[in-house]
Amino acid sequence: MITKEEVINLITTKLPSSQVFVENLKGNDHLQVTVIASEFDGLSLVKQHQLVYSALKEELASEAIHALALKTETPN
């Protein structure tokens, strides 16, 4: 099991400028995560998602996070 705070900490460690919003969809292993980060500027959606996945690599591999709905965007 992983907490919302742990997910936020893992992502903000990888993307220091980010704002991260986590919502449990089902249990604690199906998450909807929204990440707003200036590091995404100029990157394709695929590259943005790859950055977030790399921050959560171990949690996804161990299935502490079983399902991840991900939305990424740059700040306005």
Gaussian input, Z-matrix of N, CA and C with variables (Angstrom, degrees):
# hf/3-21g

backbone

0 1
 N
 C     1     B1
 C     2     B2     1     A1
 N     3     B3     2     A2     1     D1
 C     4     B4     3     A3     2     D2
 C     5     B5     4     A4     3     D3
 N     6     B6     5     A5     4     D4
 C     7     B7     6     A6     5     D5
 C     8     B8     7     A7     6     D6
 N     9     B9     8     A8     7     D7
 C    10    B10     9     A9     8     D8
 C    11    B11    10    A10     9     D9
 N    12    B12    11    A11    10    D10
 C    13    B13    12    A12    11    D11
 C    14    B14    13    A13    12    D12
 N    15    B15    14    A14    13    D13
 C    16    B16    15    A15    14    D14
 C    17    B17    16    A16    15    D15
 N    18    B18    17    A17    16    D16
 C    19    B19    18    A18    17    D17
 C    20    B20    19    A19    18    D18
 N    21    B21    20    A20    19    D19
 C    22    B22    21    A21    20    D20
 C    23    B23    22    A22    21    D21
 N    24    B24    23    A23    22    D22
 C    25    B25    24    A24    23    D23
 C    26    B26    25    A25    24    D24
 N    27    B27    26    A26    25    D25
 C    28    B28    27    A27    26    D26
 C    29    B29    28    A28    27    D27
 N    30    B30    29    A29    28    D28
 C    31    B31    30    A30    29    D29
 C    32    B32    31    A31    30    D30
 N    33    B33    32    A32    31    D31
 C    34    B34    33    A33    32    D32
 C    35    B35    34    A34    33    D33
 N    36    B36    35    A35    34    D34
 C    37    B37    36    A36    35    D35
 C    38    B38    37    A37    36    D36
 N    39    B39    38    A38    37    D37
 C    40    B40    39    A39    38    D38
 C    41    B41    40    A40    39    D39
 N    42    B42    41    A41    40    D40
 C    43    B43    42    A42    41    D41
 C    44    B44    43    A43    42    D42
 N    45    B45    44    A44    43    D43
 C    46    B46    45    A45    44    D44
 C    47    B47    46    A46    45    D45
 N    48    B48    47    A47    46    D46
 C    49    B49    48    A48    47    D47
 C    50    B50    49    A49    48    D48
 N    51    B51    50    A50    49    D49
 C    52    B52    51    A51    50    D50
 C    53    B53    52    A52    51    D51
 N    54    B54    53    A53    52    D52
 C    55    B55    54    A54    53    D53
 C    56    B56    55    A55    54    D54
 N    57    B57    56    A56    55    D55
 C    58    B58    57    A57    56    D56
 C    59    B59    58    A58    57    D57
 N    60    B60    59    A59    58    D58
 C    61    B61    60    A60    59    D59
 C    62    B62    61    A61    60    D60
 N    63    B63    62    A62    61    D61
 C    64    B64    63    A63    62    D62
 C    65    B65    64    A64    63    D63
 N    66    B66    65    A65    64    D64
 C    67    B67    66    A66    65    D65
 C    68    B68    67    A67    66    D66
 N    69    B69    68    A68    67    D67
 C    70    B70    69    A69    68    D68
 C    71    B71    70    A70    69    D69
 N    72    B72    71    A71    70    D70
 C    73    B73    72    A72    71    D71
 C    74    B74    73    A73    72    D72
 N    75    B75    74    A74    73    D73
 C    76    B76    75    A75    74    D74
 C    77    B77    76    A76    75    D75
 N    78    B78    77    A77    76    D76
 C    79    B79    78    A78    77    D77
 C    80    B80    79    A79    78    D78
 N    81    B81    80    A80    79    D79
 C    82    B82    81    A81    80    D80
 C    83    B83    82    A82    81    D81
 N    84    B84    83    A83    82    D82
 C    85    B85    84    A84    83    D83
 C    86    B86    85    A85    84    D84
 N    87    B87    86    A86    85    D85
 C    88    B88    87    A87    86    D86
 C    89    B89    88    A88    87    D87
 N    90    B90    89    A89    88    D88
 C    91    B91    90    A90    89    D89
 C    92    B92    91    A91    90    D90
 N    93    B93    92    A92    91    D91
 C    94    B94    93    A93    92    D92
 C    95    B95    94    A94    93    D93
 N    96    B96    95    A95    94    D94
 C    97    B97    96    A96    95    D95
 C    98    B98    97    A97    96    D96
 N    99    B99    98    A98    97    D97
 C   100   B100    99    A99    98    D98
 C   101   B101   100   A100    99    D99
 N   102   B102   101   A101   100   D100
 C   103   B103   102   A102   101   D101
 C   104   B104   103   A103   102   D102
 N   105   B105   104   A104   103   D103
 C   106   B106   105   A105   104   D104
 C   107   B107   106   A106   105   D105
 N   108   B108   107   A107   106   D106
 C   109   B109   108   A108   107   D107
 C   110   B110   109   A109   108   D108
 N   111   B111   110   A110   109   D109
 C   112   B112   111   A111   110   D110
 C   113   B113   112   A112   111   D111
 N   114   B114   113   A113   112   D112
 C   115   B115   114   A114   113   D113
 C   116   B116   115   A115   114   D114
 N   117   B117   116   A116   115   D115
 C   118   B118   117   A117   116   D116
 C   119   B119   118   A118   117   D117
 N   120   B120   119   A119   118   D118
 C   121   B121   120   A120   119   D119
 C   122   B122   121   A121   120   D120
 N   123   B123   122   A122   121   D121
 C   124   B124   123   A123   122   D122
 C   125   B125   124   A124   123   D123
 N   126   B126   125   A125   124   D124
 C   127   B127   126   A126   125   D125
 C   128   B128   127   A127   126   D126
 N   129   B129   128   A128   127   D127
 C   130   B130   129   A129   128   D128
 C   131   B131   130   A130   129   D129
 N   132   B132   131   A131   130   D130
 C   133   B133   132   A132   131   D131
 C   134   B134   133   A133   132   D132
 N   135   B135   134   A134   133   D133
 C   136   B136   135   A135   134   D134
 C   137   B137   136   A136   135   D135
 N   138   B138   137   A137   136   D136
 C   139   B139   138   A138   137   D137
 C   140   B140   139   A139   138   D138
 N   141   B141   140   A140   139   D139
 C   142   B142   141   A141   140   D140
 C   143   B143   142   A142   141   D141
 N   144   B144   143   A143   142   D142
 C   145   B145   144   A144   143   D143
 C   146   B146   145   A145   144   D144
 N   147   B147   146   A146   145   D145
 C   148   B148   147   A147   146   D146
 C   149   B149   148   A148   147   D147
 N   150   B150   149   A149   148   D148
 C   151   B151   150   A150   149   D149
 C   152   B152   151   A151   150   D150
 N   153   B153   152   A152   151   D151
 C   154   B154   153   A153   152   D152
 C   155   B155   154   A154   153   D153
 N   156   B156   155   A155   154   D154
 C   157   B157   156   A156   155   D155
 C   158   B158   157   A157   156   D156
 N   159   B159   158   A158   157   D157
 C   160   B160   159   A159   158   D158
 C   161   B161   160   A160   159   D159
 N   162   B162   161   A161   160   D160
 C   163   B163   162   A162   161   D161
 C   164   B164   163   A163   162   D162
 N   165   B165   164   A164   163   D163
 C   166   B166   165   A165   164   D164
 C   167   B167   166   A166   165   D165
 N   168   B168   167   A167   166   D166
 C   169   B169   168   A168   167   D167
 C   170   B170   169   A169   168   D168
 N   171   B171   170   A170   169   D169
 C   172   B172   171   A171   170   D170
 C   173   B173   172   A172   171   D171
 N   174   B174   173   A173   172   D172
 C   175   B175   174   A174   173   D173
 C   176   B176   175   A175   174   D174
 N   177   B177   176   A176   175   D175
 C   178   B178   177   A177   176   D176
 C   179   B179   178   A178   177   D177
 N   180   B180   179   A179   178   D178
 C   181   B181   180   A180   179   D179
 C   182   B182   181   A181   180   D180
 N   183   B183   182   A182   181   D181
 C   184   B184   183   A183   182   D182
 C   185   B185   184   A184   183   D183
 N   186   B186   185   A185   184   D184
 C   187   B187   186   A186   185   D185
 C   188   B188   187   A187   186   D186
 N   189   B189   188   A188   187   D187
 C   190   B190   189   A189   188   D188
 C   191   B191   190   A190   189   D189
 N   192   B192   191   A191   190   D190
 C   193   B193   192   A192   191   D191
 C   194   B194   193   A193   192   D192
 N   195   B195   194   A194   193   D193
 C   196   B196   195   A195   194   D194
 C   197   B197   196   A196   195   D195
 N   198   B198   197   A197   196   D196
 C   199   B199   198   A198   197   D197
 C   200   B200   199   A199   198   D198
 N   201   B201   200   A200   199   D199
 C   202   B202   201   A201   200   D200
 C   203   B203   202   A202   201   D201
 N   204   B204   203   A203   202   D202
 C   205   B205   204   A204   203   D203
 C   206   B206   205   A205   204   D204
 N   207   B207   206   A206   205   D205
 C   208   B208   207   A207   206   D206
 C   209   B209   208   A208   207   D207
 N   210   B210   209   A209   208   D208
 C   211   B211   210   A210   209   D209
 C   212   B212   211   A211   210   D210
 N   213   B213   212   A212   211   D211
 C   214   B214   213   A213   212   D212
 C   215   B215   214   A214   213   D213
 N   216   B216   215   A215   214   D214
 C   217   B217   216   A216   215   D215
 C   218   B218   217   A217   216   D216
 N   219   B219   218   A218   217   D217
 C   220   B220   219   A219   218   D218
 C   221   B221   220   A220   219   D219
 N   222   B222   221   A221   220   D220
 C   223   B223   222   A222   221   D221
 C   224   B224   223   A223   222   D222
 N   225   B225   224   A224   223   D223
 C   226   B226   225   A225   224   D224
 C   227   B227   226   A226   225   D225

   B1=1.4569
   B2=1.5253
   B3=1.2996
   B4=1.4597
   B5=1.5273
   B6=1.3163
   B7=1.4589
   B8=1.5322
   B9=1.3272
   B10=1.4702
   B11=1.5238
   B12=1.3294
   B13=1.4688
   B14=1.5217
   B15=1.3358
   B16=1.4662
   B17=1.5239
   B18=1.3231
   B19=1.4621
   B20=1.5253
   B21=1.3047
   B22=1.4751
   B23=1.5306
   B24=1.3244
   B25=1.4726
   B26=1.5211
   B27=1.3199
   B28=1.4653
   B29=1.5267
   B30=1.3239
   B31=1.4666
   B32=1.5215
   B33=1.3388
   B34=1.4713
   B35=1.5270
   B36=1.3222
   B37=1.4633
   B38=1.5247
   B39=1.3336
   B40=1.4684
   B41=1.5280
   B42=1.3311
   B43=1.4677
   B44=1.5288
   B45=1.3334
   B46=1.4708
   B47=1.5283
   B48=1.3154
   B49=1.4699
   B50=1.5266
   B51=1.3209
   B52=1.4620
   B53=1.5227
   B54=1.3289
   B55=1.4561
   B56=1.5231
   B57=1.3123
   B58=1.4641
   B59=1.5207
   B60=1.3213
   B61=1.4596
   B62=1.5198
   B63=1.3317
   B64=1.4632
   B65=1.5202
   B66=1.3216
   B67=1.4546
   B68=1.5316
   B69=1.3144
   B70=1.4581
   B71=1.5210
   B72=1.3296
   B73=1.4582
   B74=1.5224
   B75=1.3341
   B76=1.4649
   B77=1.5166
   B78=1.3085
   B79=1.4599
   B80=1.5198
   B81=1.3069
   B82=1.4686
   B83=1.5064
   B84=1.3532
   B85=1.4613
   B86=1.5218
   B87=1.3292
   B88=1.4628
   B89=1.5274
   B90=1.3071
   B91=1.4625
   B92=1.5196
   B93=1.3180
   B94=1.4603
   B95=1.5223
   B96=1.3270
   B97=1.4568
   B98=1.5259
   B99=1.3249
   B100=1.4565
   B101=1.5232
   B102=1.3367
   B103=1.4666
   B104=1.5271
   B105=1.3210
   B106=1.4650
   B107=1.5187
   B108=1.3363
   B109=1.4619
   B110=1.5222
   B111=1.3124
   B112=1.4649
   B113=1.5278
   B114=1.3440
   B115=1.4679
   B116=1.5238
   B117=1.3323
   B118=1.4593
   B119=1.5308
   B120=1.3179
   B121=1.4620
   B122=1.5294
   B123=1.3083
   B124=1.4540
   B125=1.5144
   B126=1.3368
   B127=1.4608
   B128=1.5284
   B129=1.3233
   B130=1.4624
   B131=1.5261
   B132=1.3162
   B133=1.4512
   B134=1.5360
   B135=1.3224
   B136=1.4642
   B137=1.5300
   B138=1.3139
   B139=1.4706
   B140=1.5327
   B141=1.3341
   B142=1.4642
   B143=1.5215
   B144=1.3257
   B145=1.4622
   B146=1.5242
   B147=1.3335
   B148=1.4591
   B149=1.5270
   B150=1.3353
   B151=1.4651
   B152=1.5270
   B153=1.3257
   B154=1.4690
   B155=1.5256
   B156=1.3320
   B157=1.4681
   B158=1.5285
   B159=1.3254
   B160=1.4674
   B161=1.5314
   B162=1.3275
   B163=1.4636
   B164=1.5247
   B165=1.3339
   B166=1.4688
   B167=1.5293
   B168=1.3182
   B169=1.4645
   B170=1.5307
   B171=1.3133
   B172=1.4601
   B173=1.5245
   B174=1.3200
   B175=1.4621
   B176=1.5286
   B177=1.3163
   B178=1.4680
   B179=1.5201
   B180=1.3239
   B181=1.4667
   B182=1.5296
   B183=1.3235
   B184=1.4682
   B185=1.5313
   B186=1.3176
   B187=1.4669
   B188=1.5256
   B189=1.3351
   B190=1.4611
   B191=1.5286
   B192=1.3431
   B193=1.4658
   B194=1.5197
   B195=1.3164
   B196=1.4617
   B197=1.5320
   B198=1.3281
   B199=1.4613
   B200=1.5203
   B201=1.3290
   B202=1.4632
   B203=1.5153
   B204=1.3255
   B205=1.4631
   B206=1.5179
   B207=1.3178
   B208=1.4557
   B209=1.5207
   B210=1.3343
   B211=1.4621
   B212=1.5248
   B213=1.3412
   B214=1.4665
   B215=1.5254
   B216=1.3235
   B217=1.4686
   B218=1.5300
   B219=1.3140
   B220=1.4604
   B221=1.5267
   B222=1.3444
   B223=1.4690
   B224=1.5254
   B225=1.3114
   B226=1.4835
   B227=1.4936
   A1=109.15
   A2=115.56
   A3=121.28
   A4=108.08
   A5=116.06
   A6=119.87
   A7=110.71
   A8=115.05
   A9=120.23
   A10=110.27
   A11=116.06
   A12=120.61
   A13=111.39
   A14=117.10
   A15=120.18
   A16=111.04
   A17=117.42
   A18=121.01
   A19=109.84
   A20=116.31
   A21=120.71
   A22=109.99
   A23=117.38
   A24=120.78
   A25=112.18
   A26=117.92
   A27=120.93
   A28=111.17
   A29=116.78
   A30=120.19
   A31=111.12
   A32=117.76
   A33=119.11
   A34=112.49
   A35=117.29
   A36=119.57
   A37=109.75
   A38=116.76
   A39=122.22
   A40=111.28
   A41=116.59
   A42=123.01
   A43=108.45
   A44=117.25
   A45=121.00
   A46=115.81
   A47=118.30
   A48=119.34
   A49=112.53
   A50=117.29
   A51=120.03
   A52=114.31
   A53=112.43
   A54=122.58
   A55=104.35
   A56=117.09
   A57=121.29
   A58=109.33
   A59=115.61
   A60=122.55
   A61=107.63
   A62=116.70
   A63=122.04
   A64=109.02
   A65=114.66
   A66=120.89
   A67=108.76
   A68=116.86
   A69=121.01
   A70=108.55
   A71=116.85
   A72=121.04
   A73=111.14
   A74=116.46
   A75=121.48
   A76=107.02
   A77=116.45
   A78=118.69
   A79=109.84
   A80=116.32
   A81=119.95
   A82=112.22
   A83=117.22
   A84=118.69
   A85=113.89
   A86=117.34
   A87=122.68
   A88=106.43
   A89=115.57
   A90=120.43
   A91=112.49
   A92=114.55
   A93=121.73
   A94=105.70
   A95=116.25
   A96=121.60
   A97=109.26
   A98=115.40
   A99=122.03
   A100=107.01
   A101=115.42
   A102=120.65
   A103=108.06
   A104=115.62
   A105=122.28
   A106=106.38
   A107=116.75
   A108=119.58
   A109=111.86
   A110=115.90
   A111=120.46
   A112=111.00
   A113=117.66
   A114=121.29
   A115=112.02
   A116=117.63
   A117=121.58
   A118=112.77
   A119=117.35
   A120=121.27
   A121=110.43
   A122=116.73
   A123=122.66
   A124=114.45
   A125=117.77
   A126=120.88
   A127=110.69
   A128=116.07
   A129=120.14
   A130=108.84
   A131=115.79
   A132=121.26
   A133=110.85
   A134=116.28
   A135=120.98
   A136=110.11
   A137=117.98
   A138=121.78
   A139=110.89
   A140=116.80
   A141=120.54
   A142=110.12
   A143=116.37
   A144=121.09
   A145=110.87
   A146=117.65
   A147=120.76
   A148=111.47
   A149=117.01
   A150=120.19
   A151=111.00
   A152=116.05
   A153=119.67
   A154=110.30
   A155=117.18
   A156=120.25
   A157=110.96
   A158=117.37
   A159=119.72
   A160=111.12
   A161=116.92
   A162=120.40
   A163=111.50
   A164=116.52
   A165=121.71
   A166=112.24
   A167=116.77
   A168=122.24
   A169=112.83
   A170=117.47
   A171=120.66
   A172=111.84
   A173=116.75
   A174=121.19
   A175=110.95
   A176=116.85
   A177=120.50
   A178=110.66
   A179=117.53
   A180=121.80
   A181=111.68
   A182=115.97
   A183=120.25
   A184=111.75
   A185=116.15
   A186=124.62
   A187=112.95
   A188=117.15
   A189=120.01
   A190=107.60
   A191=114.75
   A192=122.15
   A193=105.43
   A194=116.18
   A195=120.73
   A196=111.39
   A197=116.63
   A198=121.51
   A199=108.69
   A200=115.19
   A201=120.27
   A202=109.69
   A203=115.87
   A204=121.89
   A205=105.51
   A206=117.49
   A207=121.50
   A208=111.34
   A209=114.52
   A210=121.00
   A211=106.36
   A212=115.46
   A213=119.53
   A214=109.10
   A215=114.85
   A216=119.94
   A217=109.57
   A218=114.21
   A219=120.59
   A220=108.11
   A221=117.11
   A222=119.23
   A223=110.61
   A224=115.66
   A225=120.69
   A226=111.81
   D1=139.42
   D2=178.66
   D3=-124.36
   D4=142.33
   D5=-179.60
   D6=-90.71
   D7=161.55
   D8=175.61
   D9=-57.69
   D10=-41.54
   D11=-178.38
   D12=-62.80
   D13=-38.67
   D14=178.63
   D15=-65.54
   D16=-40.33
   D17=177.63
   D18=-63.06
   D19=-46.03
   D20=179.42
   D21=-60.27
   D22=-45.39
   D23=-179.35
   D24=-63.18
   D25=-42.13
   D26=179.40
   D27=-62.45
   D28=-43.40
   D29=-178.26
   D30=-71.31
   D31=-42.80
   D32=-179.09
   D33=-70.29
   D34=-22.78
   D35=173.53
   D36=-67.35
   D37=-41.40
   D38=-179.88
   D39=-76.59
   D40=-36.58
   D41=-176.38
   D42=-126.49
   D43=82.55
   D44=-171.56
   D45=-58.09
   D46=-28.10
   D47=-177.90
   D48=-85.40
   D49=0.64
   D50=-168.50
   D51=-79.10
   D52=151.58
   D53=166.69
   D54=-108.58
   D55=130.53
   D56=-174.61
   D57=-125.97
   D58=131.47
   D59=178.56
   D60=-123.28
   D61=126.05
   D62=-176.10
   D63=-122.07
   D64=133.42
   D65=177.54
   D66=-130.47
   D67=132.34
   D68=175.21
   D69=-78.06
   D70=125.28
   D71=177.55
   D72=-92.70
   D73=-37.62
   D74=-178.55
   D75=-157.98
   D76=116.84
   D77=-176.08
   D78=63.15
   D79=-153.51
   D80=177.13
   D81=-109.55
   D82=8.28
   D83=-177.80
   D84=-116.38
   D85=1.03
   D86=173.70
   D87=-114.85
   D88=108.44
   D89=-170.98
   D90=-120.94
   D91=147.34
   D92=167.58
   D93=-111.85
   D94=122.26
   D95=-175.64
   D96=-124.44
   D97=129.85
   D98=173.88
   D99=-113.90
   D100=128.71
   D101=-179.54
   D102=-124.87
   D103=124.33
   D104=175.39
   D105=-113.29
   D106=118.31
   D107=-175.05
   D108=-148.57
   D109=138.85
   D110=176.79
   D111=-68.34
   D112=-22.37
   D113=177.55
   D114=-62.17
   D115=-18.97
   D116=-179.85
   D117=-80.41
   D118=-11.40
   D119=-176.06
   D120=-56.71
   D121=124.19
   D122=177.79
   D123=83.90
   D124=-1.23
   D125=-179.78
   D126=-97.58
   D127=148.82
   D128=174.62
   D129=-69.14
   D130=163.28
   D131=178.32
   D132=-58.48
   D133=-39.85
   D134=178.57
   D135=-60.90
   D136=-46.69
   D137=-179.83
   D138=-64.47
   D139=-38.22
   D140=177.33
   D141=-60.72
   D142=-47.04
   D143=-179.21
   D144=-65.88
   D145=-37.34
   D146=178.64
   D147=-61.55
   D148=-37.13
   D149=177.43
   D150=-62.44
   D151=-43.85
   D152=179.82
   D153=-68.06
   D154=-44.39
   D155=178.59
   D156=-59.20
   D157=-37.41
   D158=-179.84
   D159=-66.00
   D160=-31.34
   D161=177.65
   D162=-70.89
   D163=-25.77
   D164=-176.10
   D165=-111.55
   D166=17.12
   D167=-172.32
   D168=-53.03
   D169=-50.59
   D170=-176.91
   D171=-66.40
   D172=-38.97
   D173=-178.79
   D174=-68.55
   D175=-34.77
   D176=176.32
   D177=-72.30
   D178=-41.06
   D179=-179.13
   D180=-64.85
   D181=-38.17
   D182=-178.39
   D183=-84.62
   D184=-4.83
   D185=-176.80
   D186=64.52
   D187=23.45
   D188=167.14
   D189=-62.10
   D190=-31.63
   D191=168.59
   D192=-113.62
   D193=112.12
   D194=-177.18
   D195=-87.58
   D196=-38.79
   D197=179.96
   D198=-137.41
   D199=139.18
   D200=-177.47
   D201=-134.55
   D202=114.54
   D203=171.16
   D204=-94.89
   D205=120.18
   D206=-169.63
   D207=-121.88
   D208=132.75
   D209=174.16
   D210=-128.04
   D211=129.73
   D212=179.33
   D213=-125.98
   D214=148.80
   D215=176.87
   D216=-159.93
   D217=163.51
   D218=175.97
   D219=-94.52
   D220=155.42
   D221=178.00
   D222=-64.81
   D223=152.40
   D224=178.87
   D225=-75.07

